[in-house]
Amino acid sequence: MISRRIPLADINDVLAALKNPGNEMIRRIVTFD
């Protein structure tokens, strides 16, 4: 689902980014087009 082109190791960072709206860099990685 979320792991489209994102390695499993980065999923933890993505989940952390979802809790921290301040991280725009990681939010760009999780762009659901």
Order of alpha helices (4+ residues) and beta strands (2+ residues): alpha-alpha
